[in-house]
Amino acid sequence: SSDLSRLSDMGQKQMLLIRSFASSKSCNPLHLLQIGLDASQGPRSNPEVAGFALNSCLSALLASPSPDYQYVALILRKLISVSTIFKGDTDDAVISIYKQAYRIMVGLKEGEYPTEEAKWLSMTAWNRAALPLRLGQTEVAEKWMNIGLELAKKVPGMQTYRSCMEDFVSGYEKRFRELGNGENRPIMVS
């Protein structure tokens, strides 16, 4: 138990140090990125520090006149990973990161956001609908399908995937109506 409390104290001290460093003049976004990456992996990972450092880095990058979207994409991917691993079954935290990625991509010219990363976001969001769909958790599945589809609309070269997604969604909606729900409610991104 004393080992656990010592680790907990160490984690809290790390967080205080990182917060202090993040607000200092000697800190730049790439320092925060490195801290976030280091804190997100390994046997002594600290998801709270990782999340704080990565989110602080992301905010600083997005506030700059010309953000490096390669770094932005890396940070979003790592935040998704950290949230998925350390927040367990709560989809809301992970969904909010995908939605944040979507909001970032909306204002950009085609190709400004790294295409492969945008494809990854779209496909992983879409694939996250599979388990809830099998478990009958239709609202959660619909959220994920929506996010995947909306992201796919923002990615050059995903027309084929997008039309397959759209076909699946219309078949799903038709089947859902036939199962007696009777509602004609299209899936919408919120």
Solvent accessible surface area in square Angstrom, and as a share of the most:
residue,aa,sasa,rsa
1,S,126,0.81
2,S,82,0.53
3,D,85,0.44
4,L,130,0.64
5,S,62,0.40
6,R,158,0.58
7,L,95,0.47
8,S,57,0.37
9,D,71,0.37
10,M,79,0.35
11,G,17,0.16
12,Q,112,0.50
13,K,127,0.54
14,Q,62,0.28
15,M,12,0.05
16,L,122,0.61
17,L,122,0.61
18,I,22,0.11
19,R,118,0.43
20,S,72,0.47
21,F,62,0.26
22,A,29,0.22
23,S,97,0.63
24,S,46,0.29
25,K,208,0.88
26,S,81,0.52
27,C,21,0.13
28,N,64,0.33
29,P,40,0.25
30,L,85,0.42
31,H,79,0.35
32,L,8,0.04
33,L,10,0.05
34,Q,97,0.43
35,I,45,0.23
36,G,0,0.00
37,L,32,0.16
38,D,81,0.42
39,A,14,0.11
40,S,13,0.09
41,Q,96,0.42
42,G,51,0.49
43,P,146,0.92
44,R,185,0.67
45,S,33,0.21
46,N,20,0.10
47,P,45,0.28
48,E,108,0.48
49,V,4,0.02
50,A,0,0.00
51,G,16,0.15
52,F,49,0.21
53,A,0,0.00
54,L,0,0.00
55,N,69,0.35
56,S,27,0.18
57,C,0,0.00
58,L,2,0.01
59,S,71,0.46
60,A,39,0.30
61,L,18,0.09
62,L,61,0.30
63,A,87,0.67
64,S,41,0.27
65,P,143,0.90
66,S,94,0.61
67,P,26,0.17
68,D,65,0.34
69,Y,32,0.12
70,Q,113,0.50
71,Y,75,0.28
72,V,0,0.00
73,A,2,0.01
74,L,66,0.33
75,I,0,0.00
76,L,0,0.00
77,R,85,0.31
78,K,44,0.19
79,L,8,0.04
80,I,4,0.02
81,S,40,0.26
82,V,10,0.06
83,S,8,0.05
84,T,51,0.30
85,I,117,0.59
86,F,85,0.36
87,K,112,0.47
88,G,49,0.47
89,D,143,0.74
90,T,81,0.47
91,D,43,0.22
92,D,99,0.52
93,A,28,0.22
94,V,4,0.02
95,I,10,0.05
96,S,59,0.38
97,I,17,0.08
98,Y,0,0.00
99,K,50,0.21
100,Q,49,0.22
101,A,0,0.00
102,Y,52,0.20
103,R,153,0.56
104,I,23,0.11
105,M,10,0.04
106,V,75,0.43
107,G,69,0.67
108,L,37,0.18
109,K,156,0.66
110,E,146,0.66
111,G,50,0.48
112,E,75,0.33
113,Y,13,0.05
114,P,22,0.14
115,T,43,0.25
116,E,123,0.55
117,E,30,0.14
118,A,3,0.02
119,K,55,0.23
120,W,67,0.23
121,L,3,0.02
122,S,0,0.00
123,M,53,0.24
124,T,33,0.19
125,A,0,0.00
126,W,41,0.14
127,N,90,0.46
128,R,67,0.25
129,A,4,0.03
130,A,40,0.31
131,L,110,0.55
132,P,12,0.07
133,L,50,0.25
134,R,192,0.70
135,L,109,0.54
136,G,54,0.52
137,Q,88,0.39
138,T,36,0.21
139,E,125,0.56
140,V,43,0.25
141,A,0,0.00
142,E,18,0.08
143,K,83,0.35
144,W,1,0.01
145,M,1,0.00
146,N,12,0.06
147,I,7,0.04
148,G,0,0.00
149,L,19,0.10
150,E,36,0.16
151,L,0,0.00
152,A,0,0.00
153,K,93,0.40
154,K,83,0.35
155,V,5,0.03
156,P,40,0.25
157,G,55,0.53
158,M,1,0.00
159,Q,108,0.48
160,T,104,0.61
161,Y,114,0.43
162,R,66,0.24
163,S,53,0.34
164,C,79,0.47
165,M,7,0.03
166,E,71,0.32
167,D,99,0.51
168,F,98,0.41
169,V,16,0.09
170,S,64,0.41
171,G,40,0.38
172,Y,19,0.07
173,E,27,0.12
174,K,116,0.49
175,R,150,0.55
176,F,35,0.15
177,R,79,0.29
178,E,118,0.53
179,L,129,0.64
180,G,64,0.61
181,N,67,0.34
182,G,57,0.55
183,E,91,0.41
184,N,117,0.60
185,R,86,0.31
186,P,76,0.48
187,I,25,0.13
188,M,141,0.63
189,V,54,0.31
190,S,112,0.72
